[in-house]
Amino acid sequence: MRTWNKHHRDTEGTERAVFSEIVEVVSTFVIANLLWVVASMPVVTIPAATAGLFAVFVPWVRGQSVEPLAAFFGGMRRHWYKGTAVALIDLAIGAFVTLNLLILRQMDLGQILAALSLSLTVLVAGLALAVNVYAWPLLILQDLPLRDVLQNALKLALAHPGWTVLVLATAVVPLLLSLFLPQAVFLTVSFSTSALITTWGAWRVIRRYLNEPEA
């Protein structure tokens, strides 16, 4: 009888621990997502909010405990400048790509020059997206000048193109699905899920180079 009671207590303790862990995971997702949505409302704060979002999930994928409120606002405060710079670079590249595509629409794509221009435009857009996969987690991990962070992100993207494309494509899925799901999903989990996928995928590559100069 005593053995049964002990086993019963152990089982209850395990179930409570599992339930507590599930609650912690879900609450972290929801809190981080809500914080990002609210902090991004002024629009100009989107880069800082994105840095805060990754500041929550970078330590999480490394197996560290995270207090979402402290991590989010601490990440915003420490990395808003670099995050904003990354966003401005992305906007500049996006403008270049958009302008090129508009010009190419007026051209005969059968021409060699037009075909080369289209290929270059697609390559630039793809590289920019690939660099972003690593740039945001590296902003949190590396206390380096932005130029070095971007160089490291570019090196990692070029060294692991297949994995980078897979991570990028997978990270976009939650955002696309949120367009067809209830708005509550968008408000509570979409951005957190995308950030977690990106962080997890980037960390699997980054951790291989942590003791090397280039990453």
FENRAUR-V85624 format. One record per helix or strand of 2 or more residues. SS is the DSSP state (alpha for helix, beta for strand). FROM is the first residue (numbers start at 1). TO is the last residue. If there is no record, write none. Layout:
BEGIN
SS&FROM&TO ; SS&FROM&TO
END
This chain:
BEGIN
alpha&2&39 ; alpha&46&61 ; alpha&68&105 ; alpha&112&141 ; alpha&146&159 ; alpha&161&177 ; alpha&183&206
END
